[in-house]
């Protein structure tokens, strides 16, 4: 997860069709309200005039803000607000004068801008309405930006806390494995310490929330090598991951806890051991991962910490992807299966 944008632009991207459509919709609702509150008898003609006037103003404001977006995006917030407010009033003034010229002066260029007192009052009325609505909208957009930044900061802090909790959980189990090897096989214990040092170096030096699939898979393989020293032939591995691009972005340290959960709480408790299957593939721009391991016998008491890694991963995926990622678990026919679907954040960012 990246930090909030370094730009101060709190306005919606009015260069996008979706944003312009929402502006047009709100403008039409405003035209209906003004028509119903008009001193004259409401009718289709009055609604048409209000709609034409307000839609022109809204679309002209969108066009000007879109054109200046890149130039003012790094300005202070108060300058962005002032420029946006001024452009809204400018668009209102121009559209009001144009409307009077078209309706009452019959598009006579010699009379463009030559207004009487009643017509100037009409322009002033439109500017007053526009100034109030514009100020309310700009304030709303600013508060929305502040809310998004605060939510991003809170999510980042929660992810960091969950990320930190995984490290000692992994380290505790690995040190137990090394301790068991010290007397039985000093050489294997020495190799295990070297593998652990390399693995922890990779984990502790990783300050990013997102890494490549290749990087995450490497960490998982290093962990499996440590467990193989402890379990030997009781741990069988089957990986089907070659179809996944190596640069596919995934959350840092999300795969290893799932593999650890499958080994510690599944295969370890099976007297004959078992097969750990990891299958990963890409479908419709999404990474689909299936991890399968045998269930421990029902009479086996679960060790302390069951589900901690799985719960942390689920929480981290929720914070990083919101409702765009899925994590499901299933128990059937003596097998425990974890299925994960992750979207490609590079595509998500382009669409948003």
C-alpha positions in Angstrom: 0.0 0.0 0.0 1.4 3.3 -1.0 1.1 6.4 1.1 -1.4 9.0 0.2 -0.8 11.0 -2.9 1.7 13.8 -2.6 -0.6 16.1 -4.5 -3.0 18.4 -2.7 -5.7 18.1 -5.4 -8.9 17.4 -3.5 -11.3 17.9 -6.5 -12.6 14.8 -8.4 -11.0 14.1 -11.8 -13.4 16.0 -14.0 -11.5 14.7 -17.1 -13.2 11.4 -16.6 -16.5 10.6 -18.1 -17.9 9.1 -14.9 -17.2 12.3 -13.0 -18.7 14.5 -15.6 -21.8 12.3 -15.7 -22.3 12.8 -11.9 -21.9 16.5 -12.3 -24.5 16.5 -15.1 -26.9 14.5 -12.9 -26.5 16.8 -9.9 -26.9 19.8 -12.2 -30.2 18.4 -13.5 -31.4 17.8 -10.0 -30.6 21.4 -9.1 -32.6 22.6 -12.2 -35.6 20.6 -11.0 -35.4 22.1 -7.5 -35.1 25.7 -8.8 -38.0 25.0 -11.2 -40.2 23.8 -8.4 -39.2 26.8 -6.2 -39.7 29.3 -9.0 -42.1 32.2 -8.4 -43.6 31.6 -11.8 -45.8 28.6 -12.5 -43.5 25.5 -12.9 -43.6 24.0 -16.3 -41.5 22.3 -19.0 -40.4 25.6 -20.5 -39.1 26.9 -17.2 -37.4 23.5 -16.5 -35.8 23.6 -19.9 -34.4 27.1 -19.5 -33.1 26.3 -16.0 -31.6 23.0 -17.3 -29.9 24.6 -20.2 -28.4 27.4 -18.1 -27.2 25.1 -15.3 -25.9 22.4 -17.6 -23.9 24.9 -19.5 -22.4 26.3 -16.3 -21.6 22.9 -15.0 -20.0 21.6 -18.2 -18.0 24.8 -18.7 -16.7 24.6 -15.1 -15.8 20.9 -15.6 -13.9 21.8 -18.8 -11.9 24.6 -17.2 -11.1 22.6 -14.1 -10.1 19.6 -16.3 -7.7 21.8 -18.4 -6.1 23.3 -15.3 -5.9 20.1 -13.2 -2.3 19.2 -14.0 -1.1 22.8 -13.4 -2.6 23.3 -10.0 -2.4 19.8 -8.6 0.7 20.6 -6.5 -0.4 24.0 -5.3 -1.5 24.6 -1.7 -5.0 23.5 -0.9 -6.3 27.1 -0.4 -5.0 28.1 -3.9 -6.7 25.1 -5.5 -9.9 26.0 -3.8 -9.6 29.7 -4.7 -9.0 28.9 -8.4 -11.8 26.3 -8.5 -14.2 28.8 -6.8 -13.2 31.6 -9.2 -13.7 29.3 -12.3 -17.2 28.3 -11.1 -18.2 32.0 -10.7 -16.6 32.9 -14.1 -18.5 30.1 -15.8 -21.7 31.2 -14.1 -21.2 34.8 -15.2 -20.4 33.9 -18.8 -23.3 31.5 -19.2 -25.7 34.0 -17.5 -24.8 36.8 -19.9 -24.9 34.4 -22.9 -28.4 33.1 -21.8 -29.7 36.7 -21.7 -28.1 37.5 -25.0 -29.7 34.4 -26.7 -33.1 34.7 -25.1 -33.8 38.4 -25.0 -31.4 39.9 -27.5 -31.9 37.2 -30.1 -28.2 36.6 -30.5 -27.4 40.1 -31.7 -23.7 40.5 -31.3 -23.9 44.2 -31.0 -25.9 43.8 -27.8 -23.7 41.1 -26.2 -23.0 42.3 -22.7 -25.4 45.2 -22.9 -27.8 44.4 -20.1 -30.5 46.4 -18.3 -31.1 46.5 -14.6 -33.4 43.5 -14.5 -31.0 41.4 -16.5 -28.1 42.3 -14.3 -30.2 41.3 -11.3 -30.7 37.9 -13.1 -26.9 37.5 -13.5 -26.4 38.6 -9.8 -29.0 36.1 -8.7 -27.2 33.3 -10.6 -23.8 34.3 -9.2 -25.2 34.2 -5.6 -26.7 30.8 -6.1 -23.5 29.5 -7.7 -21.3 31.0 -5.0 -23.3 29.2 -2.3 -23.5 25.8 -4.0 -19.8 26.1 -5.2 -18.6 26.8 -1.7 -20.6 23.8 -0.3 -19.3 21.5 -3.0 -15.7 22.5 -2.5 -16.0 22.0 1.2 -17.5 18.6 0.7 -14.7 17.5 -1.7 -12.1 18.7 0.8 -13.6 16.8 3.7 -13.8 13.7 1.4 -10.1 14.0 0.7 -9.3 14.3 4.4 -11.4 11.3 5.2 -9.6 9.2 2.5 -6.2 10.2 3.8 -7.1 9.4 7.4 -8.6 6.1 6.3 -5.4 5.3 4.3 -3.2 6.2 7.3 -5.2 4.1 9.7 -5.2 1.1 7.3 -1.4 1.5 6.9 -0.9 1.4 10.6 -3.1 -1.7 11.0 -1.3 -3.5 8.2 2.1 -2.7 9.8 0.9 -4.1 13.1 -0.4 -7.3 11.5 2.8 -7.6 9.5 4.9 -7.2 12.6 2.9 -9.9 14.4 3.7 -12.5 11.8 7.5 -12.2 12.2 7.7 -13.5 15.8 5.1 -16.2 15.1 7.3 -17.5 12.2 10.5 -17.1 14.1 9.2 -19.0 17.2 8.4 -22.1 15.1 11.6 -22.0 13.1 13.8 -21.7 16.2 12.0 -24.8 17.6 12.9 -26.7 14.5 16.6 -25.7 14.7 16.7 -26.6 18.4 15.5 -30.1 17.6 18.3 -30.5 15.0 21.2 -29.3 17.2 21.7 -32.7 18.9 20.6 -34.9 16.1 22.5 -33.3 13.2 24.7 -30.3 13.9 25.6 -29.9 10.2 21.9 -29.6 9.3 21.3 -27.3 12.2 24.1 -25.0 10.9 22.6 -25.0 7.5 19.2 -24.3 9.0 20.6 -21.3 10.8 22.1 -20.0 7.5 18.8 -20.4 5.8 17.0 -18.7 8.6 19.5 -15.8 8.5 18.9 -15.3 4.8 15.2 -15.6 5.2 14.9 -13.2 8.1 17.2 -10.7 6.3 14.8 -10.8 3.3 11.8 -10.3 5.6 13.2 -7.6 7.8 14.7 -5.6 4.9 11.3 -5.6 3.1 9.6 -2.3 4.0 7.1 -2.5 1.1 3.6 -3.8 1.5 3.5 -5.2 -2.1 6.2 -7.3 -3.7 6.6 -9.5 -6.8 5.2 -13.0 -6.9 8.7 -14.3 -7.5 9.9 -12.6 -4.3 7.1 -14.0 -2.2 7.5 -17.5 -3.7 11.3 -17.4 -2.9 10.6 -16.6 0.8 8.0 -19.5 1.0 10.5 -21.9 -0.5 13.1 -20.9 2.0 10.7 -21.6 4.8 9.8 -25.0 3.3 13.5 -25.9 3.2 13.7 -25.3 6.9 10.7 -27.5 7.6 12.1 -30.2 5.4 15.1 -30.4 7.7 12.7 -31.2 10.6 10.1 -33.4 8.9 12.2 -35.1 6.2 10.1 -37.5 4.1 7.0 -36.8 6.1 6.6 -33.5 4.2 6.0 -33.8 0.5 5.7 -30.7 -1.7 3.8 -30.2 -5.0 4.0 -26.8 -6.6 2.2 -25.8 -9.8 3.0 -22.1 -10.2 4.9 -21.7 -13.5 2.0 -20.0 -15.2 2.0 -16.9 -12.9 4.1 -13.9 -14.2 7.1 -13.3 -11.9 6.3 -9.6 -11.6 2.6 -10.0 -10.5 2.2 -7.8 -7.4 1.2 -9.6 -4.2 1.2 -8.6 -0.5 4.5 -9.1 1.2 4.7 -12.2 3.4 1.2 -13.4 2.8 2.0 -16.8 1.3 4.5 -18.1 3.9 2.0 -17.9 6.9 -0.5 -20.0 4.9 2.1 -22.6 4.1 3.2 -22.5 7.7 -0.4 -23.0 8.9 -0.8 -26.0 6.5 2.4 -27.7 7.8 2.2 -26.9 11.6 -1.5 -27.5 12.1 -2.0 -30.2 9.4 0.9 -32.3 8.2 2.9 -32.2 11.5 0.1 -33.9 13.4 -0.4 -36.7 10.8 1.8 -39.7 11.8 2.6 -40.5 8.2 3.0 -36.9 7.2 1.3 -35.6 4.1 1.4 -33.7 0.8 1.3 -30.0 0.6 -0.1 -28.7 -2.7 0.3 -25.2 -3.9 -1.4 -24.3 -7.2 -1.4 -20.8 -8.7 -2.8 -19.5 -12.0 -3.9 -16.4 -13.7 -7.5 -16.0 -14.8 -9.2 -12.8 -16.1 -6.4 -10.7 -14.6 -6.7 -12.3 -11.2 -4.3 -14.5 -9.3 -5.9 -17.6 -8.0 -4.1 -19.6 -5.3 -5.1 -23.0 -3.8 -3.3 -24.5 -0.9 -4.3 -28.0 0.2 -3.0 -30.1 3.1 -4.3 -33.2 5.0 -6.3 -32.5 8.1 -4.9 -33.6 11.5 -6.6 -36.5 13.2 -9.7 -35.4 15.1 -8.3 -36.5 18.5 -5.2 -34.4 18.1 -5.1 -31.3 20.3 -4.3 -28.2 18.3 -1.2 -26.4 19.3 -1.2 -22.9 20.6 -1.6 -20.3 17.9 -3.8 -22.2 15.5 -5.3 -19.8 12.9 -3.2 -16.8 13.9 -1.4 -16.7 10.6 -4.5 -17.3 8.6 -6.4 -14.6 10.5 -3.7 -12.1 10.0 -3.5 -12.8 6.3 -7.3 -12.4 6.0 -7.2 -9.0 7.8 -4.3 -7.8 5.7 -6.0 -8.7 2.4 -9.2 -6.9 3.6 -7.2 -3.7 4.3 -5.2 -3.8 1.1 -7.9 -4.9 -1.3 -11.2 -4.1 0.5 -13.8 -6.3 -1.2 -11.7 -7.0 -4.3 -9.9 -10.0 -2.8 -11.3 -13.3 -1.5 -10.0 -15.8 1.0 -12.0 -19.0 1.6 -11.3 -22.1 3.6 -12.9 -25.5 3.2 -12.7 -28.9 4.9 -13.7 -32.0 2.9 -12.6 -35.6 2.5 -9.8 -35.3 5.1 -8.3 -32.3 3.3 -8.1 -28.6 4.4 -8.1 -26.1 1.5 -7.4 -22.4 1.4 -8.4 -20.6 -1.8 -7.3 -17.0 -2.5 -8.2 -14.7 -5.4 -6.2 -11.5 -5.8 -6.7 -8.8 -8.4 -3.9 -7.2 -10.3 -3.5 -3.8 -8.5 -1.9 -2.4 -11.6 -5.1 -2.9 -13.5 -7.2 -1.7 -10.6 -5.3 1.6 -10.3 -5.8 2.2 -14.1 -9.5 1.7 -13.9 -10.0 3.8 -10.7 
